[in-house]
């Protein structure tokens, strides 16, 4: 049986930090299945799958968006080894930043 304080700490970490469940389990020396069970009992929402949305573009992405303002998307795509559609997606997402 685990102390109530540990459960509260783990669930608080789950809600506030970016660590995965296996990382939290390792940090607190408990099973990941225990964390999932506690999460279900506390009726906490599951996290979404996939990578978290970035707040700022990477330097490479910034460079692609900047060059796309000057050159055609095809040319920029060839420079970076990506398709013109990928360049278009980058410009739509990061062109205003």
C-alpha positions as YAML, in Angstrom:
chain: A
units: angstrom
residues:
- id: 1
  name: UNK
  ca: [0.00, 0.00, 0.00]
- id: 2
  name: UNK
  ca: [1.33, 3.39, -0.99]
- id: 3
  name: UNK
  ca: [1.10, 6.51, 1.16]
- id: 4
  name: UNK
  ca: [-1.62, 8.98, 0.17]
- id: 5
  name: UNK
  ca: [0.96, 11.75, -0.11]
- id: 6
  name: UNK
  ca: [2.84, 9.78, -2.79]
- id: 7
  name: UNK
  ca: [-0.37, 9.36, -4.78]
- id: 8
  name: UNK
  ca: [-1.07, 13.09, -4.60]
- id: 9
  name: UNK
  ca: [2.49, 13.94, -5.64]
- id: 10
  name: UNK
  ca: [2.44, 11.56, -8.60]
- id: 11
  name: UNK
  ca: [-0.94, 12.77, -9.85]
- id: 12
  name: UNK
  ca: [0.17, 16.37, -9.45]
- id: 13
  name: UNK
  ca: [3.30, 15.63, -11.48]
- id: 14
  name: UNK
  ca: [1.17, 13.86, -14.09]
- id: 15
  name: UNK
  ca: [-1.00, 16.94, -14.55]
- id: 16
  name: UNK
  ca: [1.70, 19.60, -14.49]
- id: 17
  name: UNK
  ca: [4.86, 18.18, -16.00]
- id: 18
  name: UNK
  ca: [5.73, 16.97, -19.47]
- id: 19
  name: UNK
  ca: [7.17, 13.63, -18.34]
- id: 20
  name: UNK
  ca: [5.69, 10.44, -19.71]
- id: 21
  name: UNK
  ca: [4.09, 7.86, -17.43]
- id: 22
  name: UNK
  ca: [7.14, 5.55, -17.64]
- id: 23
  name: UNK
  ca: [9.38, 8.49, -16.71]
- id: 24
  name: UNK
  ca: [7.15, 9.35, -13.75]
- id: 25
  name: UNK
  ca: [7.13, 5.70, -12.67]
- id: 26
  name: UNK
  ca: [10.91, 5.57, -12.73]
- id: 27
  name: UNK
  ca: [11.19, 8.89, -10.88]
- id: 28
  name: UNK
  ca: [8.86, 7.79, -8.07]
- id: 29
  name: UNK
  ca: [9.95, 4.11, -8.06]
- id: 30
  name: UNK
  ca: [6.49, 2.70, -8.73]
- id: 31
  name: UNK
  ca: [4.85, 0.78, -11.56]
- id: 32
  name: UNK
  ca: [3.42, 2.66, -14.54]
- id: 33
  name: UNK
  ca: [0.28, 0.56, -14.16]
- id: 34
  name: UNK
  ca: [-0.13, 1.93, -10.65]
- id: 35
  name: UNK
  ca: [-0.02, 5.47, -12.03]
- id: 36
  name: UNK
  ca: [-2.61, 4.60, -14.68]
- id: 37
  name: UNK
  ca: [-4.88, 3.07, -12.04]
- id: 38
  name: UNK
  ca: [-4.56, 6.14, -9.82]
- id: 39
  name: UNK
  ca: [-5.31, 8.36, -12.81]
- id: 40
  name: UNK
  ca: [-8.49, 6.39, -13.57]
- id: 41
  name: UNK
  ca: [-9.63, 6.49, -9.93]
- id: 42
  name: UNK
  ca: [-9.04, 10.26, -9.79]
- id: 43
  name: UNK
  ca: [-11.01, 10.65, -13.07]
- id: 44
  name: UNK
  ca: [-8.18, 12.60, -14.68]
- id: 45
  name: UNK
  ca: [-8.25, 13.02, -18.43]
- id: 46
  name: UNK
  ca: [-5.79, 11.02, -20.47]
- id: 47
  name: UNK
  ca: [-3.13, 12.94, -22.32]
- id: 48
  name: UNK
  ca: [-3.34, 13.21, -26.06]
- id: 49
  name: UNK
  ca: [-1.03, 11.11, -28.16]
- id: 50
  name: UNK
  ca: [1.87, 12.51, -30.11]
- id: 51
  name: UNK
  ca: [4.30, 15.31, -29.74]
- id: 52
  name: UNK
  ca: [3.37, 18.51, -27.90]
- id: 53
  name: UNK
  ca: [2.72, 21.56, -30.08]
- id: 54
  name: UNK
  ca: [5.76, 23.80, -30.28]
- id: 55
  name: UNK
  ca: [5.55, 27.41, -29.15]
- id: 56
  name: UNK
  ca: [8.40, 28.58, -31.39]
- id: 57
  name: UNK
  ca: [9.79, 27.21, -34.65]
- id: 58
  name: UNK
  ca: [13.17, 25.52, -34.76]
- id: 59
  name: UNK
  ca: [16.00, 27.44, -36.47]
- id: 60
  name: UNK
  ca: [15.69, 25.17, -39.52]
- id: 61
  name: UNK
  ca: [11.95, 25.74, -39.78]
- id: 62
  name: UNK
  ca: [12.45, 29.49, -39.34]
- id: 63
  name: UNK
  ca: [15.00, 29.48, -42.18]
- id: 64
  name: UNK
  ca: [12.62, 27.56, -44.46]
- id: 65
  name: UNK
  ca: [9.79, 30.03, -43.78]
- id: 66
  name: UNK
  ca: [12.08, 32.99, -44.41]
- id: 67
  name: UNK
  ca: [13.44, 31.60, -47.69]
- id: 68
  name: UNK
  ca: [9.91, 30.73, -48.86]
- id: 69
  name: UNK
  ca: [9.13, 34.46, -48.85]
- id: 70
  name: UNK
  ca: [11.88, 35.01, -51.42]
- id: 71
  name: UNK
  ca: [12.01, 31.84, -53.53]
- id: 72
  name: UNK
  ca: [9.45, 29.43, -54.94]
- id: 73
  name: UNK
  ca: [8.43, 26.59, -52.65]
- id: 74
  name: UNK
  ca: [9.94, 24.02, -55.00]
- id: 75
  name: UNK
  ca: [13.36, 25.70, -54.82]
- id: 76
  name: UNK
  ca: [13.26, 25.93, -51.02]
- id: 77
  name: UNK
  ca: [12.16, 22.30, -50.83]
- id: 78
  name: UNK
  ca: [15.12, 21.20, -52.94]
- id: 79
  name: UNK
  ca: [17.49, 23.18, -50.70]
- id: 80
  name: UNK
  ca: [16.28, 21.32, -47.61]
- id: 81
  name: UNK
  ca: [15.37, 17.97, -49.15]
- id: 82
  name: UNK
  ca: [11.63, 18.28, -48.56]
- id: 83
  name: UNK
  ca: [8.60, 18.61, -50.84]
- id: 84
  name: UNK
  ca: [6.97, 21.87, -51.82]
- id: 85
  name: UNK
  ca: [3.87, 20.73, -49.91]
- id: 86
  name: UNK
  ca: [5.97, 20.45, -46.75]
- id: 87
  name: UNK
  ca: [7.27, 23.97, -47.35]
- id: 88
  name: UNK
  ca: [3.69, 25.17, -47.76]
- id: 89
  name: UNK
  ca: [2.69, 23.58, -44.43]
- id: 90
  name: UNK
  ca: [5.62, 25.25, -42.71]
- id: 91
  name: UNK
  ca: [4.71, 28.63, -44.18]
- id: 92
  name: UNK
  ca: [1.07, 28.25, -43.12]
- id: 93
  name: UNK
  ca: [2.11, 27.33, -39.59]
- id: 94
  name: UNK
  ca: [5.10, 29.63, -39.06]
- id: 95
  name: UNK
  ca: [5.03, 32.25, -41.82]
- id: 96
  name: UNK
  ca: [3.64, 34.99, -39.57]
- id: 97
  name: UNK
  ca: [6.18, 34.51, -36.76]
...
